[in-house]
Amino acid sequence: QESSRSDCLCCVPVDDETGVCVKKDGSWTEGEKGIQNRIVGTHMPRLVLGTLVGKVVVILISCFFFGLGIYGCTQVKMNYNNEWFIPDGHAIEAAIDVRDTYFAGQTLPANVYFGDINYPQEQDTVLNAGSVLRKNIWVTQNSTSSWMEDFQQWVKKEHVADWDQSAGRIVPSQFYRLLRVFASTATGPRSAWQHIDNIRWSSNGSDSLVASRVGFLIVGQAAGDGQDAIDCMDNLRA
């Protein structure tokens, strides 16, 4: 600007009045400013910066877009599914169609874990976990696998004398003895085989458990986006 040079062609001088290129001796001009140059370079700055109305309009527009940006941030959602990237016609796609049609769709294995508690006295605690999971909307129907439920059903059928009818539980003094039989693949019932990996016996050889778990499947298709996954996690933890 100080040298009256054009920003796009710095070797050519610019007329101070018209803002267009001229010869070095000032004897030739290209013409007056175009309408775009006049609007953007002259009238708009005068209207925006030179009047109170213009300043208010600019502030209101800025506030509008600022608020729009904040609203947009609140609408951002997390969502990802690796099945979206399976090519059309692939064999895996056909397998997924069968799964979704006949086997409750996409699911995620999960477990409720119990530590070193007094299992003979806390039978209801473990038993209630299975009951609560079956009523949860995020748990796949008929997917809950509770070793305590199957164990108690087996005792009521095979060892009636060791079932405390009034308390609705296995006689605590016989609990671990019967659990050894139940968990034995050699002499236990077929339904017990699936629970062998769901209980952990004490490493010191005593008849006691140090941990156990109740397995289930989380509904996958019900989760529409990342927020649904968070709601599922919070609901199951509660």
Sequence and secondary structure as in RCSB ss.txt:
>XXXX:A:sequence
QESSRSDCLCCVPVDDETGVCVKKDGSWTEGEKGIQNRIVGTHMPRLVLGTLVGKVVVILISCFFFGLGIYGCTQ
VKMNYNNEWFIPDGHAIEAAIDVRDTYFAGQTLPANVYFGDINYPQEQDTVLNAGSVLRKNIWVTQNSTSSWMED
FQQWVKKEHVADWDQSAGRIVPSQFYRLLRVFASTATGPRSAWQHIDNIRWSSNGSDSLVASRVGFLIVGQAAGD
GQDAIDCMDNLRA
>XXXX:A:secstr
 TT B SS TTSBB TTT SBB TTS  B  S  HHHHIIIIIHHHHHHH HHHHHHHHHHHHHHHHHHHHHHHT
      GGGGS TT HHHHHHHHHHHHS SSEEEEEEEE S  TTT HHHHHHHHHHHHH TTB TT  B HHHH
HHHHHHHH GGGEETTTTEE GGGHHHHHHHHT TTTS GGGGGGGGGEEE TTS S EEEEEEEEEEESTT  S
HHHHHHHHHHHH 
